[in-house]
Amino acid sequence: MLIYSQTHTKMKTKVFFLVALMGLTSSIATQAQQKSPTPKTPPTGSKASANVAKPKQVLISYYDSESGLYGFKDSISDKVVVKAKYTYVNPFSGGLAAVNIGGEMADNYDNSETYYIGGKWGFINPKGIVVVPLKYDEVYDFSGGMAAVNIGGTVEYDDYNEESFFSGGKWGFINSAGLVVIPVKYDEVRSFSEGYANVVLGGKAGCVGKAGQTVIPIKYSGISTVNKGTAIVWNTDSTYTSKFGLVNTKGMAITPLAFDEMDYAEDGVYKAKKDELWGLINSAGKIIVPFKYSNINTSCGYFIVEADGLEGLLDKTGKEIYPPVNKYITRFDEDGFMIIQKDKDHFFDFHKSGLKFDQKNTFEGDVARVVLNGKYGLINKKAQFILPYKYDKIGYFNDTLAIVTLNGKKGYISISGKELIPCIYDNIGLFENKCVWVKLGTKSGYISAHGREIIPVKYDECYDNYKGLDIQKVKLNEKYGIVNKNLGANYELIPPKFDFIFDYGGDLLKSNIGGVKNSEGYIDGGKWGIIDKQSGLEVIAPKYDYIWDYTDGLALVIVDGIYNPVKKSYTSGKYGFINPKGVEVIPTQFDIANPFKDGVANVKLNDVSYKINVNGEKVY
C-alpha cells in the first residue's frame, strides 16, 4: 500500500503498486489498514440502554428473511422507514447511508468471513430518497462531507493470503448532493481528514484538498494521514530501503527524507530513527530530542525513552523529567498515573499533570493516599489535593474514616480530608457504633467522632464488646467492672470491683472477688457471682465458693467449702442449685452433690445418697 488506507465496510481493497515498503516500521504497517470485510448480517444498531433518560432516535438496518434484502427501521418505534429493497446497506454516516443493488454474498476459502461483492452502490437519505445514484462499483462512507467512489473496480482473489479484495478502477470524491467534486481518476484514495485526502496516481502518493487541488505533490512512495497540517512521506528504492521525512499541506518539505523510520507521536511531535537510534522532531522540523535512544513510546503527552536497557521520561517539549536509569516505567493508567520502578525495591509514581509522588496508594473510591518526603496527603482522580502533605501516616479508609498519625500521636480524618479527631492519642481503634477506643498514656476510654468522651479515658484496659451486645469489660487498678457506652452519663453499670470476670456462655458472666489464678490458669478461692450479659447488671453478688456450669437449666453451687488444690475438689461446705436468674431453687443443704444430667442429680445428705429431679424431689 502506498498510503495509509481507511477502514471500509464492504470489501478489502488492494492496489498493487511499488513494493518499496518492505522496510516500513511495524507502527506504520499497523496504521496502513486495508478495508475490512463485511459480515453477511448487517449492523443493526442498538437501542439506548435502560439507564439513559431519553434514548436517541436513529435508523437501524434490518433484514427481510423472505426477500433476502435490507432496509431501515426506526430505533424507537421499530417501524419500517425504508423498505427492504437493497442487497446490502451500510449504517447512516454524515446523514446518508451507502446502499447496494445487485451484489451477492461470497465466502472466504474457509468460510470464516462472508462478503457482499459486486453490484452498484449509491446513497440514500433518512427518508429513503436516493441522493446519489446507484452507479458506483465501490464507495466509502461520508467523512468531512465527502465520500470516495470507484468506477471500474472489481473483486479479485489473493491466493497467497487466501482472501477476496476489491481492486482496480478509478477513485474520486462526491459531495453530499451527489456531485463529483474531485475527478474519478485516482488509483487509490483515503477518506478526507482535516480537509485533506491522500491519493495514489501512477504508483505515486500525495494529498489533495476538497477542491481537488494538490496540496502535497503526488511523487512519493507513500504518505501518512495529514495531522495538523503535516504528513510523513517516504520514498523506497530498488533495494526496498525507505527514507522518511515531513512535508506540510503547502507542499513544502519540512525535513529532508533522511530518516530510517518515522511515526507520529502526539501534539505535533514525531518520532524519527536515524543510525539505529530514535529522537523527536516537532512539526516545524526542529529536532527537540537528539537521536540517542534505543526506543521511544508515547503516553499522555509524555515520552518513555529507553537507553542501555533502562528507561526514562521526557515531557512533550523533550525535557528530561527522569533520566533513563529506571528498570521499568509503565504507561499512564486511565486516571493519568504511571509507576516508575527504579530497581527491584524502589517504586515511585508520577501524574501526567507533573506531580511526583514517592508513593501513591490505590484509589479508595475517588480518593488516594499519597506520600512525598515522608508526609502523607490525599488527592482525587484529577490529582487535585484534597488534603496537603501533613501526616506521618494515613491508614486505609474504613468506610469514610481513616486513622492518621502525626508526631507519634494518632487521630482521625474523613475521606474529605477534614480532621475529626486531632492527633493527641497514643493509640486508637476502629469506629464502632459511632464511637472509637482511644489510649492516652496508660489509660483507655471511648470518644465520639467529634472527640467527646463517651467512656472517660481513665481505665487501664477497655476490652472488646461481648459479641452482639453493648456491654464490655473494663479494668482499673487491677479490678474489673462493666460499662455500656450507649448509656451516656450512666455508662458505668458495675464499677471496677471484681478480681475476675469470665464469659459464662449464653447470657451470663461469672464474677469473682478474692480469688487467685493458679499455675494452671484456674482461679482458686474467692467468692463467685453472676452478671447478666444483656443488662450488664449483677444477678448474684459474689457469695458462692464456686459456681459450676448450667446443665438442665440449673447450676451447682457451694458455700462454706474449702478447696483442696491437690485433689482439685472441695471439702465440707454445702451444695445447692440456682437457676439462670440467680434464684436458689434447691437450697445449699447437701453434703455432696453433682451437676444435673438427664434431669437428675446425685446428692448426699447425712450419709444418705440418692437422686433428685430439677424440682429438688427425691426420685430414688
VOTOR-49941 format. One record per residue (C-alpha): residue number from 0; x, y, z. Coordinates in steps of 0.1 Angstrom, whole numbers, plus 5000, padded with zeros to 4 digits. Layout:
<atoms>
> NUM X Y Z
...
</atoms>
This chain:
<atoms>
> 0 5000 5000 5000
> 1 5012 5035 4992
> 2 4990 5053 5016
> 3 4975 5045 5050
> 4 4941 5033 5037
> 5 4909 5038 5056
> 6 4888 5010 5072
> 7 4860 5003 5048
> 8 4827 4985 5054
> 9 4823 4962 5025
> 10 4853 4947 5008
> 11 4891 4947 5013
> 12 4908 4969 4987
> 13 4942 4963 4974
> 14 4962 4982 4948
> 15 4995 4967 4937
> 16 5019 4995 4931
> 17 5055 4997 4943
> 18 5069 4971 4966
> 19 5093 4995 4982
> 20 5076 4995 5016
> 21 5093 4963 5027
> 22 5113 4983 5052
> 23 5085 5002 5069
> 24 5082 5002 5107
> 25 5057 4980 5124
> 26 5039 5010 5138
> 27 5034 5024 5102
> 28 5024 4990 5090
> 29 4998 4988 5117
> 30 4983 5021 5106
> 31 4982 5010 5070
> 32 4949 4992 5074
> 33 4930 4977 5045
> 34 4893 4979 5041
> 35 4876 4954 5063
> 36 4852 4927 5050
> 37 4815 4930 5059
> 38 4796 4901 5076
> 39 4765 4888 5058
> 40 4744 4900 5088
> 41 4743 4938 5086
> 42 4748 4961 5116
> 43 4715 4966 5133
> 44 4724 4995 5156
> 45 4714 4994 5192
> 46 4686 5010 5212
> 47 4696 5032 5241
> 48 4704 5014 5273
> 49 4679 5014 5301
> 50 4699 5038 5322
> 51 4697 5066 5296
> 52 4669 5090 5304
> 53 4659 5096 5267
> 54 4671 5072 5240
> 55 4684 5086 5208
> 56 4661 5080 5178
> 57 4681 5067 5148
> 58 4676 5045 5118
> 59 4689 5010 5121
> 60 4692 4984 5093
> 61 4670 4953 5092
> 62 4670 4921 5072
> 63 4639 4908 5055
> 64 4643 4870 5055
> 65 4616 4865 5028
> 66 4631 4887 5002
> 67 4667 4885 5014
> 68 4670 4922 5012
> 69 4678 4951 5036
> 70 4661 4983 5047
> 71 4659 5006 5077
> 72 4637 5008 5108
> 73 4631 5035 5134
> 74 4652 5025 5165
> 75 4624 5037 5189
> 76 4592 5026 5173
> 77 4606 4997 5153
> 78 4585 5009 5123
> 79 4599 5004 5088
> 80 4611 5037 5073
> 81 4629 5024 5043
> 82 4615 4992 5028
> 83 4638 4962 5023
> 84 4649 4965 4987
> 85 4687 4966 4988
> 86 4712 4938 4986
> 87 4731 4954 5014
> 88 4732 4987 5034
> 89 4757 5005 5055
> 90 4748 5024 5087
> 91 4740 5061 5082
> 92 4771 5083 5083
> 93 4771 5121 5077
> 94 4733 5120 5071
> 95 4735 5094 5043
> 96 4737 5056 5040
> 97 4755 5037 5013
> 98 4732 5011 4997
> 99 4738 4983 4972
> 100 4717 4966 4945
> 101 4728 4936 4926
> 102 4757 4925 4949
> 103 4760 4890 4962
> 104 4775 4871 4991
> 105 4809 4855 4988
> 106 4828 4835 5014
> 107 4865 4832 5022
> 108 4882 4799 5014
> 109 4875 4787 5049
> 110 4840 4803 5052
> 111 4854 4824 5081
> 112 4841 4856 5066
> 113 4813 4865 5042
> 114 4813 4895 5019
> 115 4789 4914 4998
> 116 4806 4919 4964
> 117 4796 4933 4931
> 118 4765 4952 4922
> 119 4762 4990 4922
> 120 4764 5014 4951
> 121 4748 5048 4959
> 122 4735 5067 4988
> 123 4700 5074 5003
> 124 4689 5100 5029
> 125 4669 5091 5061
> 126 4636 5093 5041
> 127 4648 5066 5017
> 128 4653 5090 4988
> 129 4682 5082 4965
> 130 4706 5112 4967
> 131 4735 5096 4949
> 132 4725 5072 4921
> 133 4735 5036 4924
> 134 4761 5036 4897
> 135 4794 5031 4915
> 136 4813 4999 4919
> 137 4825 5007 4954
> 138 4821 5037 4978
> 139 4834 5048 5011
> 140 4811 5063 5038
> 141 4809 5101 5040
> 142 4836 5118 5060
> 143 4840 5155 5062
> 144 4811 5160 5038
> 145 4829 5139 5011
> 146 4827 5103 5000
> 147 4852 5083 4979
> 148 4836 5065 4949
> 149 4850 5040 4925
> 150 4842 5032 4889
> 151 4856 5002 4871
> 152 4870 4982 4901
> 153 4863 4945 4906
> 154 4867 4919 4932
> 155 4897 4897 4929
> 156 4911 4868 4950
> 157 4945 4868 4967
> 158 4958 4832 4966
> 159 4987 4839 4988
> 160 4966 4854 5016
> 161 4936 4834 5007
> 162 4912 4863 5008
> 163 4890 4884 4985
> 164 4897 4920 4978
> 165 4885 4950 4957
> 166 4910 4962 4932
> 167 4913 4984 4901
> 168 4892 5011 4887
> 169 4895 5047 4894
> 170 4886 5067 4925
> 171 4873 5102 4931
> 172 4851 5121 4955
> 173 4815 5132 4956
> 174 4797 5157 4979
> 175 4765 5150 4998
> 176 4745 5163 4969
> 177 4760 5135 4947
> 178 4781 5159 4926
> 179 4816 5147 4917
> 180 4839 5174 4932
> 181 4872 5156 4927
> 182 4875 5137 4894
> 183 4874 5099 4894
> 184 4909 5094 4882
> 185 4930 5082 4911
> 186 4942 5046 4916
> 187 4936 5047 4953
> 188 4923 5073 4978
> 189 4917 5077 5015
> 190 4887 5094 5031
> 191 4891 5131 5040
> 192 4906 5140 5074
> 193 4912 5176 5085
> 194 4901 5187 5050
> 195 4926 5166 5031
> 196 4927 5132 5014
> 197 4956 5110 5004
> 198 4956 5098 4969
> 199 4977 5075 4946
> 200 4982 5081 4909
> 201 5005 5062 4887
> 202 5022 5045 4916
> 203 5029 5077 4935
> 204 5012 5091 4966
> 205 5003 5126 4976
> 206 4975 5146 4990
> 207 4946 5167 4977
> 208 4922 5193 4992
> 209 4884 5194 4990
> 210 4885 5214 4958
> 211 4907 5187 4942
> 212 4938 5208 4943
> 213 4971 5191 4950
> 214 4985 5202 4984
> 215 5013 5176 4987
> 216 5029 5166 4954
> 217 5019 5132 4941
> 218 5055 5120 4939
> 219 5062 5098 4969
> 220 5062 5061 4975
> 221 5040 5065 5005
> 222 5023 5091 5027
> 223 5007 5091 5061
> 224 4974 5108 5072
> 225 4977 5146 5075
> 226 4979 5156 5111
> 227 4976 5193 5120
> 228 4988 5203 5085
> 229 5018 5179 5084
> 230 5023 5144 5069
> 231 5050 5118 5069
> 232 5062 5109 5034
> 233 5087 5084 5022
> 234 5105 5071 4991
> 235 5116 5035 4987
> 236 5144 5025 4964
> 237 5151 4993 4944
> 238 5167 4977 4974
> 239 5135 4981 4994
> 240 5151 5008 5016
> 241 5128 5036 5026
> 242 5137 5071 5037
> 243 5112 5093 5056
> 244 5106 5130 5061
> 245 5080 5156 5068
> 246 5060 5178 5044
> 247 5032 5203 5051
> 248 5000 5209 5032
> 249 5016 5237 5013
> 250 5038 5211 4996
> 251 5068 5224 5014
> 252 5094 5199 5027
> 253 5098 5204 5065
> 254 5127 5179 5067
> 255 5147 5161 5041
> 256 5138 5124 5035
> 257 5167 5114 5057
> 258 5153 5091 5084
> 259 5152 5054 5086
> 260 5118 5052 5103
> 261 5093 5078 5113
> 262 5059 5079 5131
> 263 5036 5104 5145
> 264 5038 5106 5183
> 265 5013 5133 5195
> 266 5008 5170 5200
> 267 5027 5178 5167
> 268 5057 5158 5177
> 269 5071 5129 5155
> 270 5094 5100 5164
> 271 5123 5095 5140
> 272 5150 5069 5137
> 273 5185 5075 5124
> 274 5215 5052 5126
> 275 5195 5028 5148
> 276 5187 5054 5174
> 277 5155 5074 5180
> 278 5149 5111 5185
> 279 5119 5135 5184
> 280 5111 5162 5158
> 281 5084 5188 5160
> 282 5061 5198 5132
> 283 5085 5227 5123
> 284 5112 5201 5116
> 285 5132 5211 5147
> 286 5150 5182 5165
> 287 5138 5186 5201
> 288 5153 5153 5213
> 289 5187 5141 5199
> 290 5190 5107 5183
> 291 5202 5088 5213
> 292 5175 5064 5225
> 293 5170 5028 5215
> 294 5132 5032 5218
> 295 5106 5059 5224
> 296 5070 5053 5234
> 297 5043 5079 5238
> 298 5018 5081 5267
> 299 4995 5111 5276
> 300 5018 5137 5261
> 301 5050 5123 5277
> 302 5077 5101 5262
> 303 5090 5070 5278
> 304 5126 5066 5264
> 305 5150 5037 5266
> 306 5188 5036 5266
> 307 5210 5007 5275
> 308 5181 4986 5287
> 309 5169 5013 5312
> 310 5140 5038 5309
> 311 5134 5075 5315
> 312 5107 5100 5310
> 313 5105 5132 5289
> 314 5078 5159 5287
> 315 5062 5170 5255
> 316 5089 5195 5249
> 317 5116 5168 5251
> 318 5128 5180 5286
> 319 5141 5151 5307
> 320 5120 5146 5338
> 321 5137 5113 5348
> 322 5169 5101 5332
> 323 5170 5066 5317
> 324 5182 5049 5349
> 325 5150 5031 5358
> 326 5143 4994 5354
> 327 5108 5000 5341
> 328 5082 5027 5335
> 329 5045 5019 5329
> 330 5023 5038 5306
> 331 4998 5062 5322
> 332 4967 5045 5335
> 333 4931 5057 5329
> 334 4935 5082 5357
> 335 4967 5096 5344
> 336 4992 5079 5368
> 337 5023 5059 5360
> 338 5045 5038 5381
> 339 5083 5041 5378
> 340 5104 5012 5391
> 341 5139 5024 5399
> 342 5151 4989 5409
> 343 5135 4958 5424
> 344 5129 4975 5458
> 345 5121 5011 5449
> 346 5090 5024 5431
> 347 5075 5059 5428
> 348 5046 5075 5410
> 349 5041 5103 5385
> 350 5009 5120 5372
> 351 5005 5135 5338
> 352 4999 5169 5354
> 353 5035 5168 5365
> 354 5030 5158 5402
> 355 5056 5134 5416
> 356 5049 5110 5445
> 357 5072 5088 5464
> 358 5041 5066 5467
> 359 5005 5067 5455
> 360 4982 5041 5470
> 361 4953 5025 5452
> 362 4922 5048 5450
> 363 4896 5041 5476
> 364 4865 5054 5458
> 365 4877 5088 5444
> 366 4905 5093 5469
> 367 4940 5081 5471
> 368 4967 5084 5498
> 369 5000 5099 5485
> 370 5034 5102 5501
> 371 5062 5127 5494
> 372 5093 5131 5516
> 373 5078 5110 5544
> 374 5045 5130 5546
> 375 5010 5118 5536
> 376 4982 5137 5518
> 377 4951 5129 5498
> 378 4943 5135 5462
> 379 4913 5129 5439
> 380 4914 5112 5405
> 381 4923 5146 5389
> 382 4954 5147 5410
> 383 4940 5176 5429
> 384 4949 5178 5466
> 385 4920 5171 5490
> 386 4945 5172 5519
> 387 4980 5186 5515
> 388 5010 5167 5528
> 389 5007 5168 5565
> 390 5006 5135 5584
> 391 5033 5109 5591
> 392 5008 5082 5582
> 393 4973 5079 5568
> 394 4957 5044 5572
> 395 4932 5027 5549
> 396 4897 5042 5549
> 397 4872 5023 5569
> 398 4840 5034 5551
> 399 4848 5072 5550
> 400 4872 5075 5580
> 401 4909 5068 5584
> 402 4934 5068 5612
> 403 4962 5094 5609
> 404 4995 5097 5627
> 405 5014 5129 5634
> 406 5045 5131 5657
> 407 5038 5097 5671
> 408 5002 5106 5681
> 409 4970 5093 5664
> 410 4937 5108 5654
> 411 4910 5105 5626
> 412 4902 5122 5593
> 413 4872 5119 5570
> 414 4876 5110 5533
> 415 4871 5147 5525
> 416 4903 5155 5544
> 417 4887 5170 5574
> 418 4903 5163 5608
> 419 4877 5148 5630
> 420 4898 5138 5660
> 421 4932 5156 5665
> 422 4963 5136 5667
> 423 4966 5136 5705
> 424 4962 5099 5714
> 425 4989 5072 5717
> 426 4967 5046 5702
> 427 4933 5045 5686
> 428 4909 5018 5673
> 429 4883 5014 5646
> 430 4849 5031 5648
> 431 4820 5010 5661
> 432 4786 5024 5667
> 433 4798 5060 5662
> 434 4825 5058 5688
> 435 4861 5047 5689
> 436 4885 5033 5715
> 437 4915 5055 5724
> 438 4945 5053 5746
> 439 4963 5082 5762
> 440 4994 5073 5781
> 441 4984 5042 5801
> 442 4947 5050 5802
> 443 4919 5039 5778
> 444 4884 5050 5770
> 445 4859 5058 5742
> 446 4852 5090 5723
> 447 4828 5101 5696
> 448 4837 5111 5661
> 449 4838 5147 5674
> 450 4862 5139 5702
> 451 4837 5139 5730
> 452 4844 5114 5758
> 453 4817 5086 5759
> 454 4836 5065 5783
> 455 4862 5086 5801
> 456 4898 5079 5793
> 457 4906 5066 5828
> 458 4907 5028 5826
> 459 4938 5007 5824
> 460 4921 4984 5798
> 461 4889 4985 5778
> 462 4881 4951 5764
> 463 4860 4943 5733
> 464 4823 4942 5735
> 465 4808 4908 5742
> 466 4797 4895 5708
> 467 4765 4911 5696
> 468 4760 4930 5729
> 469 4765 4966 5741
> 470 4783 4958 5773
> 471 4820 4953 5778
> 472 4846 4947 5805
> 473 4869 4974 5818
> 474 4899 4973 5841
> 475 4911 4998 5867
> 476 4937 4993 5894
> 477 4936 4955 5888
> 478 4899 4954 5893
> 479 4872 4947 5866
> 480 4838 4963 5860
> 481 4812 4965 5833
> 482 4803 4995 5811
> 483 4779 5003 5783
> 484 4790 5032 5760
> 485 4754 5037 5748
> 486 4741 5049 5782
> 487 4757 5084 5783
> 488 4765 5095 5819
> 489 4752 5062 5832
> 490 4778 5043 5813
> 491 4793 5025 5843
> 492 4770 4997 5851
> 493 4792 4980 5877
> 494 4823 4999 5889
> 495 4856 4980 5888
> 496 4854 4958 5919
> 497 4859 4922 5907
> 498 4892 4904 5906
> 499 4880 4883 5876
> 500 4851 4883 5851
> 501 4847 4853 5828
> 502 4823 4846 5799
> 503 4799 4820 5813
> 504 4783 4813 5779
> 505 4748 4821 5769
> 506 4735 4853 5785
> 507 4757 4852 5817
> 508 4791 4862 5830
> 509 4808 4848 5861
> 510 4824 4873 5885
> 511 4849 4866 5913
> 512 4862 4886 5943
> 513 4892 4874 5963
> 514 4903 4845 5940
> 515 4939 4839 5929
> 516 4949 4825 5895
> 517 4970 4793 5899
> 518 4998 4780 5878
> 519 4973 4762 5855
> 520 4953 4793 5848
> 521 4924 4784 5871
> 522 4910 4806 5899
> 523 4915 4793 5935
> 524 4894 4807 5963
> 525 4874 4839 5965
> 526 4837 4842 5960
> 527 4817 4838 5928
> 528 4787 4856 5914
> 529 4768 4861 5881
> 530 4763 4891 5858
> 531 4736 4893 5831
> 532 4752 4899 5797
> 533 4722 4917 5783
> 534 4718 4943 5810
> 535 4753 4943 5824
> 536 4738 4941 5859
> 537 4746 4916 5887
> 538 4723 4887 5890
> 539 4741 4873 5921
> 540 4767 4892 5940
> 541 4798 4871 5947
> 542 4788 4848 5976
> 543 4794 4812 5964
> 544 4827 4793 5968
> 545 4822 4781 5932
> 546 4795 4780 5905
> 547 4796 4752 5881
> 548 4782 4754 5845
> 549 4745 4752 5839
> 550 4730 4718 5829
> 551 4694 4711 5826
> 552 4688 4748 5834
> 553 4704 4746 5868
> 554 4739 4753 5881
> 555 4755 4736 5910
> 556 4768 4760 5937
> 557 4787 4756 5970
> 558 4790 4777 6002
> 559 4813 4774 6032
> 560 4835 4750 6012
> 561 4873 4746 6015
> 562 4891 4740 5982
> 563 4919 4713 5981
> 564 4942 4723 5952
> 565 4959 4689 5953
> 566 4927 4669 5949
> 567 4911 4698 5930
> 568 4879 4694 5950
> 569 4861 4709 5979
> 570 4859 4695 6014
> 571 4830 4704 6037
> 572 4806 4730 6026
> 573 4770 4728 6014
> 574 4758 4723 5979
> 575 4726 4735 5962
> 576 4713 4747 5928
> 577 4705 4780 5912
> 578 4686 4789 5881
> 579 4698 4815 5854
> 580 4681 4843 5873
> 581 4702 4836 5904
> 582 4674 4821 5924
> 583 4685 4793 5947
> 584 4657 4768 5937
> 585 4673 4739 5955
> 586 4688 4752 5988
> 587 4725 4747 5997
> 588 4719 4718 6020
> 589 4737 4688 6006
> 590 4770 4674 6018
> 591 4779 4662 5984
> 592 4762 4669 5950
> 593 4769 4665 5913
> 594 4756 4687 5884
> 595 4724 4675 5868
> 596 4725 4651 5839
> 597 4694 4639 5820
> 598 4671 4656 5845
> 599 4686 4640 5877
> 600 4715 4648 5901
> 601 4733 4626 5926
> 602 4733 4641 5961
> 603 4743 4630 5996
> 604 4728 4643 6028
> 605 4735 4629 6063
> 606 4754 4600 6048
> 607 4724 4590 6026
> 608 4730 4591 5989
> 609 4701 4594 5964
> 610 4689 4612 5932
> 611 4668 4643 5929
> 612 4650 4659 5900
> 613 4652 4695 5890
> 614 4625 4704 5915
> 615 4646 4690 5943
> 616 4624 4660 5948
> 617 4639 4626 5957
> 618 4633 4602 5928
> 619 4652 4571 5940
</atoms>
